[in-house]
Amino acid sequence: MPLEAGIGPDNPPCPACGEPLFAWAVMPASRSPVRRCEACGLGVAGEPGDPDDAREDLRRLLADGRVPNRAGLAAWLGGSGWAGIGPGSRYLHTPRSAARLGLAAGRPRFAFALMWQTLLNSLTFGHDVALAGLGKADAVPARRSWQGRLDAVVSVLAAPVVAIFAGLLETAAWIAGRGGAFGTS
């Protein structure tokens, strides 16, 4: 059965390639669904929009230098806890979806911070707590104050050990071409 057979109200077409989008994760802050395309890997939070919207989003991210790679190992491991899903994320790009949108993307790059925070997110109630503490991301705080305090303690105590595993995993991912970010060549 071709993927096109899956297009319907629950699986709208991908803005990059037209194939159906399937449920993948939820946004940490809003709990709204994130869908992903099986063909090109593009992730979409909320309504899919059109190719021009997705292309403009990718251009903006490429201008910033690094695009979180939804095809990276950290995204695969983290799912809804992936540090690449920020509160304002709409499109979650891959090198393949970039090509489908007509933009050149370089080889996936080493992205230690995304892997490190993704692994920490699996230990905390909130998301991106450690990177927010370093001024590198917007945190999605825990729902209760005691959870937030526990997140701070866990982040501080676990960070050094998690950093070792994050370094090993991201190095393996980068070597395998599944690094956590990409940019222009």
Number of C-alpha atoms within 10 A of each C-alpha: 5 6 13 14 10 16 16 11 8 12 19 20 21 28 25 27 18 18 22 23 28 21 14 15 21 18 22 22 17 9 10 12 17 25 27 24 25 14 16 21 23 27 29 26 21 15 12 21 17 13 17 12 15 23 21 12 16 23 15 12 16 17 11 10 12 17 25 25 26 28 24 27 21 31 24 13 14 20 19 22 27 29 28 26 28 19 15 10 15 20 25 26 28 25 26 19 28 22 14 18 18 12 16 16 19 13 16 27 23 22 23 21 18 25 31 27 28 26 24 30 22 16 15 21 18 23 30 30 26 23 19 15 13 8 10 12 17 16 20 18 19 19 11 10 10 10 15 17 12 15 23 16 13 15 22 12 11 13 17 12 10 18 18 11 14 24 17 14 18 25 19 15 21 21 13 12 16 24 29 30 27 26 22 15 8
